Structures are given as C-alpha cells and as structure tokens.
Amino acid sequence: YGGIWGIEAKEAVFNAWDPEKPKDYDNFNPFERNLDGAMSDENGCFPGESRGYKVPNRPDASWAIMQEEAKKMEEIKKSQKYGLSGK
C-alpha cells in the first residue's frame, strides 16, 4: 500500500483481524474509534493514548474518492465483526 494508511490498507487489516484473539499491533479493527472519535494508526494505536502512535500517511482525498470510499464502507459495515473490539 506504499506506506499509505488508506481504505485499501485498512480493509486488508480488517479482513485479517481475528476478534477472538487478543488485540495487538498486528491484530486489531482499523475501523474502531476511541472515546474521542479518533481512528487508530497502522499499529492499532490511538492518538494521545499510546506512546506507539505514529501519525499515518494519509491518501489523497477528493469528493469522488470519498464517495467511492463511502460505498466500500457500506460493504465493510455489513460484516459481523465490524462493530467489535479486540479482546
């Protein structure tokens, strides 16, 4: 994904995520939000909550790209594990 923390990278992490296993840097829900509404970085760390947090390289954004991502998110949200957190 070229070091970009975009929808494709998040989808790959989400598909590989096993919610029955403990949450760690390689096993987490990239669409989960913390109490402040922030999303995690590529390690599953949230801003201000972990020393391991790294500001992710974000992809280019435009109205058209955001509309395509919204369609992908509607499909992802249909997954049974979408609203879950790691153990």
Secondary structure, DSSP 8 states (H G I E B T S, - for coil): -TTB-SHHHHHHHHHH--TTS--BTTB--TT-B-TTS-B--TTS--TTT-TT----B-----HHHHHHHHHHHHHHTTSTTTT----
